[in-house]
Amino acid sequence: MPRYLSMIRLDEANAPVEGPSDALMERMGLLIEEMTKAGVLLDTAGLTPTAQGARVTWDGGRTSVVDGPFTEAKEVVGGYAMLQCKDLAEAVEWTKRFLAVHEDYWTITCEVREVAEG
């Protein structure tokens, strides 16, 4: 069965300063439990802010490293979910359910892509 990566994109500058609410975390926990029992969720996690990361680039045979935050980035990957689904449509439906547990003041985009095997 194919695997899909759902990359959670958000604008760090407009994300709630206090982070996820307790109610959101509770709803998220219930959905994660349901997805795990259904055999769909292989792994998931949030990522630390870009201020705590680094960007490594390969260009012209040389590497360069830029420490975060990445001010030129409008959206950053804030987390991910690795899903195992029968097709893209099923992965999108699970992703839509993930987005729906958030309060209305969140602005999040998930990019869902199949993992290339072999």
N, C-alpha and C positions, 0 to 999 in steps of 0.2 A: 504494500500500500504506500502511495507517495507521501512524502513529508513536505510540510509547508512552513515557512518562517513568516510570522506576523511581526513586523517591526513597528513598534509604537513610536510615532513621531509627535513631538510637541515643541512649542516655542517656550524655552526656559524662562524668557523674560515675562511671559504672560501666565505662567503656571502659578497656581495658588502657593503663596509663600509658606503657608503652614503645611503644605503637602496634602496627601490623601486624608480624608476624614475617617474617623473610626467606622462610621456607617458604610463608607465606600469599601474599606478594608474587609468588613464583615461580608458584604455582598460579593466582593471579589473572592474571598475564601470559599464561599458556597459554590460559586461558579467553577472555581479551580477544582474543588472536590468532585463536582458533577462531571467535569471534563476528564478528570483522572479516572473515575469509575467507568466512563464510557470508552476509555482506552484511546482518547483523542489527544490529550495533553502529554507530551513527552518531557517538556521542560519549560520553565518560565522564570523570569526575573526582571526586576527593575535595574536601571543603571544609575550610578552616581552622577552628579552634575558634571558638565564638561570642564568646569574649573578644576576638577580633580583628575582630569585625564590628559592625554597627549595625542597629537596627530602625527603619524609617521608617513612621510611621502617619499616615493621613489620616482626620480625624474632625471633623465639624462645620465643614468648610471650612478647617481648619487642619492643618498638618503638625507632627509632633513627632518628635524623634530621640532614641533611647535607645542609648547605647553598650553593647556586650556586656561581660561575659557576661550572658545572659538567665537569671537564677536561677529565675524562675518556670516556665521550660520544663522539663518532664520529659524529653521527647524532642526532638531537633533533627535537621534534615536534615544528614547528615554527608557526603553525596555523591549522585551521580546517574548514571544511564545513560539515554541516548536510544536507543531501539530502534525498528527498522522491522520489523514482523512482520505476518503475514497476519491475525492476530486476537489478542484478549486472551489466549486460552489459550496461544498460542505465547509471548507476552511473559512470561506467568507462569512457563512452563517454564524459559525462559532465566534469569529472576530466581531461581528455585529453585536452579538450578545455581550462580549467583553466591553465594547464601547458603551452599551446601554446601561451598565451598572454605575457609570460615572454621573455625577451631578451635572446639571445644565451649564454651570459656569466653566466647565472644562472644555478646552478645544484640543482635540486629539485626532490624529490621522493614523491609520494602520495601513501599512503596505504589506500585502500578502503575496508571497512568491514561492513557487515550488522549488525545492532543493534539487539541484541537478545531481543525479546518482551516477556513479561510475565515471 
